[in-house]
Amino acid sequence: MEEHLMGNTCLSFPRLETERLVLRLIVMADREAIYTLYNDEAVMQYRGTDLFAARTQADSLIRGFEEARQQKTGLRWALVFKGKEEELLGTAGLNKIDWRHFRGEIGYELSPAHWNKGLMTEALRAITNYSFKNLGLHTLEANIAPANLASERVLQKLQFVKEAHFRENWYYKGWWDSVIYTLHSNQNR
């Protein structure tokens, strides 16, 4: 099975659709929207990294998403409304894929103008289904800051289970805790 997953066609870019959203390839035309997301204090408050200071950082991030896809180590989608595919709302996907152990780590961010509308839950449901059914992954993991209650609610809606709370395992201008949530392919969803 591992050879099949890591084959040449495994990470050709899949376009996903939900009730309201299209999940499409992130392209350089998304540069300004990516920069705006990663330069927004509300979006970045739980990321444990600096805000983007230059648009070239958005270019590098977009190239990094493509490189991860080409190397079959990650897969990231642009979230857009159906019929408005040029307007990026956020991104979501697999930050890391561990093919040997059939695991993926998810990550996501959404523009504050679209918070509390169920959009990220909708997008992540499509991504988790794709990850299990099409990529053959067994486990998805999310690593969040304990204070990120909105992210915790999204994960719980998708039936992710809290498995660990690591104390002071991340340093960014002080020590941060991490909470790990997981979802297994055989869980009832």
C-alpha positions in Angstrom: 0.0 0.0 0.0 2.8 2.4 0.8 4.2 2.2 -2.8 0.7 3.0 -4.1 0.4 6.0 -1.9 3.8 7.3 -2.8 3.4 6.7 -6.5 3.6 9.4 -9.2 -0.1 10.2 -9.3 -0.7 10.3 -5.5 -0.5 14.0 -5.0 -1.7 15.3 -8.4 -3.7 18.3 -7.2 -7.2 17.3 -6.3 -9.9 20.0 -6.6 -12.5 19.4 -3.8 -16.0 20.9 -3.5 -18.3 21.3 -0.5 -21.7 22.8 -0.2 -20.4 26.4 -0.3 -16.7 26.1 -1.1 -14.2 25.1 -3.7 -10.8 23.9 -2.4 -8.3 24.6 -5.2 -4.6 24.9 -5.8 -2.9 27.9 -4.2 -1.3 30.0 -7.0 0.9 33.1 -7.1 -2.2 35.2 -7.8 -3.1 34.5 -4.2 0.0 36.3 -3.0 -1.8 39.4 -1.6 -4.4 37.4 0.2 -1.8 35.1 1.7 0.2 38.1 2.9 -2.9 39.7 4.4 -3.7 36.4 6.3 -0.2 35.9 7.7 0.1 39.6 8.6 -3.2 39.6 10.6 -2.6 39.5 14.4 -6.0 37.8 15.0 -5.2 35.0 12.5 -1.6 34.5 13.8 -2.1 34.9 17.5 -1.9 31.2 18.2 0.7 30.2 15.6 3.8 31.0 17.5 5.5 32.7 14.6 6.1 36.3 13.5 3.7 38.2 11.3 4.8 38.5 7.7 6.7 41.7 7.3 7.1 41.5 3.5 5.1 40.2 0.5 8.1 38.1 -0.5 7.3 35.9 2.5 4.0 35.1 0.9 5.8 34.1 -2.3 8.1 31.8 -0.3 5.2 30.2 1.5 3.3 29.6 -1.8 6.5 28.0 -3.3 6.8 25.9 -0.1 3.3 24.6 -0.5 4.1 23.6 -4.1 7.4 22.1 -3.2 5.7 20.0 -0.4 3.2 18.8 -3.0 5.9 17.9 -5.5 7.9 16.0 -2.8 4.7 14.3 -1.6 5.3 15.6 2.0 2.3 18.0 2.2 -0.8 19.2 0.4 -2.4 22.6 0.9 -5.7 24.0 -0.5 -6.9 27.6 -1.1 -10.4 28.0 0.3 -12.7 30.0 -1.9 -16.5 30.4 -2.3 -18.1 28.7 -5.3 -18.3 31.2 -8.1 -15.7 33.5 -6.5 -12.6 31.4 -7.0 -10.2 34.4 -7.2 -11.1 35.5 -3.6 -9.0 33.5 -1.1 -10.7 33.1 2.3 -8.0 31.0 3.9 -6.0 27.8 3.4 -6.1 24.3 4.9 -4.4 21.0 4.3 -1.8 18.6 5.3 1.3 20.3 6.6 3.2 17.0 6.9 2.6 13.6 5.6 4.3 10.6 7.1 3.7 7.8 4.5 5.5 5.2 6.5 3.1 5.5 9.4 0.0 6.6 7.3 -0.3 9.9 9.3 -0.9 13.5 8.3 -0.7 16.7 10.3 -3.4 19.3 9.4 -3.1 23.0 9.5 -5.4 25.8 8.6 -6.2 29.5 8.8 -9.2 31.6 7.8 -9.8 35.4 7.4 -11.6 36.8 10.4 -14.3 38.1 8.2 -15.4 34.5 7.7 -15.0 33.2 11.2 -18.0 31.5 13.0 -19.8 30.5 9.8 -18.8 26.8 9.7 -16.6 27.3 6.7 -13.5 25.7 8.2 -15.4 22.7 9.5 -16.8 22.3 6.0 -13.4 22.5 4.4 -11.7 20.2 6.9 -14.4 17.6 6.5 -13.7 17.4 2.8 -9.9 17.3 3.5 -10.2 14.5 6.2 -12.4 12.5 3.9 -10.0 12.9 1.0 -7.0 12.0 3.3 -8.6 8.8 4.5 -10.3 7.6 1.3 -7.9 8.8 -1.4 -4.5 9.0 0.3 -5.1 6.0 2.5 -4.0 7.8 5.6 -4.9 6.2 8.9 -4.5 9.1 11.4 -4.8 12.9 11.1 -3.3 15.0 13.8 -3.8 18.7 14.8 -1.4 20.6 17.1 -3.1 23.7 18.6 -2.5 26.2 21.4 -4.7 25.4 24.4 -6.2 28.9 24.3 -7.3 28.5 20.7 -10.9 27.6 21.6 -12.3 28.3 18.1 -9.9 25.7 16.6 -10.7 23.3 19.4 -14.4 23.6 18.5 -13.8 22.9 14.9 -11.8 19.8 15.7 -14.4 18.5 18.1 -17.1 19.0 15.5 -15.1 16.7 13.2 -14.7 14.2 16.0 -11.0 14.7 16.6 -10.1 13.5 20.1 -7.7 15.3 22.5 -4.8 12.9 23.1 -2.1 15.0 24.7 -1.3 18.3 26.3 2.4 19.1 26.2 3.6 21.7 28.6 6.1 24.4 27.5 7.2 22.4 24.4 7.3 25.4 22.0 9.3 28.6 22.4 8.2 31.8 20.8 8.7 35.0 22.8 8.1 32.8 25.8 7.0 29.2 26.4 3.9 27.8 24.9 1.9 24.6 25.5 0.6 22.4 22.7 -2.6 20.3 22.6 -2.7 17.4 20.2 -6.0 16.2 18.7 -6.2 13.1 16.4 -8.8 11.5 14.1 -8.5 7.9 12.9 -9.9 6.6 9.6 -11.9 4.0 11.5 -13.7 6.4 13.8 -17.4 6.8 13.3 -17.8 10.2 11.5 
